[in-house]
């Protein structure tokens, strides 16, 4: 049942080959992406892991190249809620 709950939380489709590595015990900062002027509230990656998308309190969404850690595009959304 625990595996089923984890798969549902991760958005895994039924029958997909998934491997869980357990809980993360510690995190550390590897690098800082410069660009947002507010708190980042959302971060997502494309399926290939080549792009990252971040949303911030500065009312922008930014696309980043994960290989160079440089900003690829900025979208001013004007959003007002997290």
Protein Blocks (a to p, Z undefined) as FASTA:
>chain_A
ZZmmmmmmnopaehiacddebjafbdcdfbdcehiacdcfbdcddfkopaccdddfkopa
cdddfklopafbdcdekpabZZ
